[in-house]
Amino acid sequence: MRRIDRRRQERLRRRLVSFGISFALGALVATLLTDRLQRRASHSPEPLPIATTGEAESSGGRPPRAPAVEAAAPSMTEAIADLAGRNLLIPVDGVTANRLMDTFNDSRALARRHDAIDIMAPRGTEVRAADDGTIAKLFTSKAGGLTIYQFDPTQTFSYYYAHLDRYASGLAEHQSVRRGQLLGYVGSTGNASENAPHLHFAIARLGTDRAWWKGDPINPYPLLAK
């Protein structure tokens, strides 16, 4: 009887040990699985926003598009081709194409390039908008004197009129203007010679920041003298 009891006790002990090991292994596996699921959840990407009913209807059932990235400025070749097709107006009354001179590459003070053309005309001659657009800035500077910065309708280009004697009556910043509209009058303000009134006219390709005081210069001469 004693041997039988001992055998039973030994079998019972082995079963308890086996059960304990199985339980411990099961708990360990469960812990590892839980930890892995939590890690996956923490690294998963944010869900895409779901369009509201109005958004879905307006976009044909598709999620709304992200805001468009602002387009870069056109290449210089594209910019010049665009301007060439606009038939820009010579911005000084009475001046014909054969009277224009290409002074774009002429040297000026401090060995800088002119980056514009000088259109000679008597003081008080009417200055007109070379293109449709908006008055971006009315500005007075030591070099340019009384000046106008005009943006074209797409805000790709800036037209610069300098050394004006005075502005046209009522001209104001942010005002829309049409090609041929009176902007001001030829003068010699700034560093222009009193004996040689003229319009300093420049064109620039604007950057994406649309800063009126800077840009990539484009020679107006071949665009106006064609």
C-alpha positions as CSV (number, residue, x, y, z in Angstrom):
1,M,0.0,0.0,0.0
2,R,2.8,2.4,0.8
3,R,4.4,1.8,-2.6
4,I,1.1,2.5,-4.3
5,D,0.6,5.7,-2.3
6,R,4.1,6.9,-3.1
7,R,3.6,6.2,-6.8
8,R,0.3,8.1,-6.8
9,Q,1.9,11.0,-5.0
10,E,4.8,11.0,-7.5
11,R,2.4,11.1,-10.4
12,L,0.4,13.8,-8.8
13,R,3.5,15.9,-8.2
14,R,4.6,15.5,-11.8
15,R,1.2,16.6,-13.0
16,L,1.2,19.6,-10.8
17,V,4.7,20.6,-12.1
18,S,3.7,20.0,-15.7
19,F,0.6,22.1,-15.2
20,G,2.6,24.9,-13.6
21,I,5.1,25.0,-16.4
22,S,2.3,25.0,-19.0
23,F,0.5,27.9,-17.2
24,A,3.7,29.9,-17.0
25,L,4.5,29.4,-20.7
26,G,1.0,30.4,-21.6
27,A,1.2,33.6,-19.6
28,L,4.6,34.4,-21.2
29,V,3.2,33.9,-24.7
30,A,0.2,36.0,-23.9
31,T,2.4,38.8,-22.6
32,L,4.6,38.7,-25.7
33,L,1.6,38.8,-28.1
34,T,0.1,41.7,-26.2
35,D,3.4,43.7,-26.3
36,R,3.8,43.1,-30.0
37,L,0.2,44.3,-30.8
38,Q,0.8,47.4,-28.7
39,R,4.0,48.2,-30.6
40,R,2.3,47.8,-34.0
41,A,-0.5,50.1,-32.9
42,S,1.9,52.8,-31.8
43,H,3.8,52.7,-35.1
44,S,0.8,52.5,-37.4
45,P,0.1,55.6,-39.6
46,E,-2.7,57.9,-38.8
47,P,-5.9,57.0,-40.6
48,L,-6.8,59.1,-43.6
49,P,-9.5,61.7,-43.0
50,I,-12.9,60.7,-44.1
51,A,-14.7,63.3,-46.2
52,T,-17.9,64.7,-44.9
53,T,-21.1,64.4,-46.9
54,G,-20.6,67.8,-48.5
55,E,-17.0,67.3,-49.3
56,A,-17.6,63.9,-50.8
57,E,-20.4,65.2,-53.0
58,S,-18.3,68.2,-54.2
59,S,-15.4,65.9,-55.1
60,G,-17.4,63.2,-56.8
61,G,-17.3,60.8,-53.7
62,R,-13.5,61.0,-53.5
63,P,-11.7,62.3,-50.3
64,P,-10.8,66.0,-50.6
65,R,-7.5,66.8,-52.2
66,A,-4.6,68.2,-50.2
67,P,-3.8,71.9,-50.8
68,A,-1.8,72.4,-54.0
69,V,1.8,73.2,-53.7
70,E,2.5,76.6,-55.2
71,A,3.9,76.3,-58.7
72,A,7.5,77.4,-59.3
73,A,8.3,80.3,-61.6
74,P,8.4,79.4,-65.3
75,S,11.7,78.9,-66.9
76,M,13.2,82.0,-68.6
77,T,12.6,80.5,-72.0
78,E,8.9,80.0,-71.2
79,A,8.6,83.4,-69.6
80,I,10.1,85.2,-72.7
81,A,7.9,83.2,-75.1
82,D,4.8,84.1,-73.0
83,L,5.7,87.8,-73.1
84,A,6.4,87.7,-76.8
85,G,2.8,86.5,-77.4
86,R,1.2,89.4,-75.4
87,N,2.0,92.2,-77.9
88,L,3.2,94.5,-75.1
89,L,2.6,98.2,-75.7
90,I,5.5,100.6,-75.9
91,P,4.7,102.5,-72.7
92,V,5.5,106.0,-73.9
93,D,3.1,107.9,-76.1
94,G,4.3,108.7,-79.6
95,V,7.4,106.5,-79.5
96,T,7.6,103.9,-82.3
97,A,9.7,100.7,-82.3
98,N,12.4,102.1,-84.6
99,R,13.2,104.8,-82.0
100,L,13.9,102.3,-79.3
101,M,17.5,101.6,-78.2
102,D,18.7,98.4,-76.6
103,T,20.4,99.6,-73.4
104,F,19.7,96.5,-71.4
105,N,23.4,95.4,-71.2
106,D,24.9,98.8,-70.7
107,S,27.0,99.4,-67.7
108,R,25.9,101.7,-64.9
109,A,27.5,102.9,-61.6
110,L,29.4,100.3,-59.6
111,A,29.8,98.2,-62.7
112,R,26.3,96.9,-62.6
113,R,24.2,96.1,-65.7
114,H,21.4,98.4,-66.6
115,D,18.8,95.6,-66.8
116,A,16.3,98.0,-68.5
117,I,15.9,100.2,-71.5
118,D,15.7,104.0,-71.5
119,I,12.9,105.4,-73.7
120,M,13.7,109.1,-74.4
121,A,10.8,111.5,-74.6
122,P,10.0,115.1,-73.7
123,R,9.1,115.8,-70.1
124,G,5.4,115.4,-69.5
125,T,4.9,112.8,-72.2
126,E,2.2,110.3,-71.2
127,V,3.4,106.9,-69.8
128,R,0.9,104.1,-70.3
129,A,0.6,100.5,-69.1
130,A,2.4,98.1,-71.3
131,D,0.0,95.3,-70.3
132,D,-3.1,94.6,-68.2
133,G,-2.4,94.1,-64.5
134,T,-2.4,95.6,-61.0
135,I,-0.4,98.4,-59.5
136,A,1.7,96.5,-56.9
137,K,3.7,99.5,-55.5
138,L,4.1,103.2,-55.9
139,F,7.6,104.0,-54.6
140,T,10.1,106.8,-54.5
141,S,13.8,105.9,-54.4
142,K,17.1,107.8,-54.7
143,A,18.0,106.1,-57.9
144,G,14.6,105.6,-59.6
145,G,12.9,108.7,-58.4
146,L,9.1,108.4,-58.7
147,T,8.4,104.8,-59.7
148,I,5.6,102.3,-60.4
149,Y,5.7,98.5,-60.1
150,Q,2.9,96.8,-62.0
151,F,2.2,93.1,-61.9
152,D,0.7,91.3,-64.9
153,P,-2.7,89.5,-64.3
154,T,-1.0,86.2,-63.5
155,Q,1.5,87.8,-61.1
156,T,4.3,86.2,-63.1
157,F,5.9,89.4,-64.3
158,S,6.6,92.9,-62.9
159,Y,6.8,96.0,-65.1
160,Y,8.8,98.8,-63.7
161,Y,8.4,102.5,-64.7
162,A,11.0,104.9,-63.3
163,H,12.1,108.6,-63.3
164,L,8.4,109.7,-63.6
165,D,7.6,113.4,-63.3
166,R,4.3,112.6,-61.6
167,Y,1.6,110.0,-61.4
168,A,-1.7,110.0,-63.2
169,S,-4.5,111.5,-61.2
170,G,-6.1,108.9,-58.9
171,L,-3.5,106.2,-59.4
172,A,-3.3,103.9,-56.3
173,E,-1.7,100.7,-55.2
174,H,-3.8,97.5,-55.7
175,Q,-5.6,99.3,-58.5
176,S,-6.4,97.2,-61.6
177,V,-5.2,98.8,-64.9
178,R,-5.7,98.0,-68.5
179,R,-3.1,97.9,-71.4
180,G,-2.8,101.5,-72.6
181,Q,-4.2,103.1,-69.4
182,L,-2.5,106.3,-68.3
183,L,-0.1,105.7,-65.4
184,G,2.1,108.9,-65.3
185,Y,4.3,111.2,-67.1
186,V,7.9,111.1,-68.3
187,G,10.4,113.0,-66.1
188,S,13.9,113.0,-64.7
189,T,13.4,112.3,-61.0
190,G,16.0,110.2,-59.1
191,N,19.4,110.0,-60.7
192,A,18.3,110.8,-64.2
193,S,19.8,113.9,-65.9
194,E,17.6,117.0,-65.9
195,N,18.5,117.5,-69.5
196,A,17.6,114.0,-70.6
197,P,14.1,113.1,-69.4
198,H,13.1,109.5,-70.2
199,L,11.3,106.5,-69.0
200,H,13.4,103.8,-67.4
201,F,11.4,100.6,-68.3
202,A,12.2,97.2,-66.9
203,I,10.6,93.8,-66.9
204,A,11.3,91.0,-64.3
205,R,10.1,87.5,-63.8
206,L,8.8,87.3,-60.3
207,G,9.7,84.6,-57.8
208,T,7.1,82.6,-56.0
209,D,7.2,85.1,-53.1
210,R,5.9,87.8,-55.5
211,A,8.3,90.3,-54.0
212,W,7.9,93.6,-56.0
213,W,11.4,94.8,-55.4
214,K,13.2,91.8,-56.9
215,G,13.0,89.3,-59.8
216,D,14.9,87.9,-62.8
217,P,15.4,90.7,-65.4
218,I,14.1,90.3,-68.9
219,N,15.2,92.5,-71.8
220,P,12.2,94.6,-72.9
221,Y,13.8,95.7,-76.2
222,P,13.1,92.6,-78.4
223,L,9.6,92.4,-76.9
224,L,8.8,96.0,-77.8
225,A,10.8,96.5,-81.0
226,K,9.5,93.5,-82.9
